[in-house]
């Protein structure tokens, strides 16, 4: 488990930037504040609710 003040483990994730899907690594932002947010439900095949 990661605790406040510890470094996050390095990982790669795809994202949307300037109209393109790009892969980025968390280590690309070493020394900067980063807030990763994950929304897996936004990309499913289920229709939106009422």
PADOFI-96530 format. One record per residue (C-alpha): residue in one letter; y, z, x. Coordinates in steps of 0.5 Angstrom, whole numbers, plus 2048, in hexadecimal, padded with zeros to 3 digits. Layout:
N
aYZX/...
END
This chain:
50
x800800800/x8077FE802/x80C804802/x814804802/x816802809/x8107FF80B/x8107F780D/x80C7F3808/x8067EF80A/x8077E880C/x8067E3807/x8077DC804/x8097DA7FD/x80C7D47FA/x8127D47F6/x8187CF7F3/x81E7CE7F8/x8237C87F7/x81F7C47F2/x8187C47F6/x8127C97F7/x8127CC7FE/x80E7D1801/x8117D6805/x80F7DC809/x8117E3808/x8127E4810/x8177DE80F/x81C7E480D/x81A7E9812/x8207EE813/x8237EC80C/x8237EF805/x81D7EC801/x81B7ED7F9/x8157E97F8/x8147E87F0/x80D7E57ED/x80D7E37E6/x8067E07E6/x8067DF7DE/x80C7DA7DF/x8077D57E1/x8017D57DC/x7FF7D07D7/x8007D57D1/x8067D37CC/x80C7D87CC/x80C7DD7C7/x8107DD7C0/
END
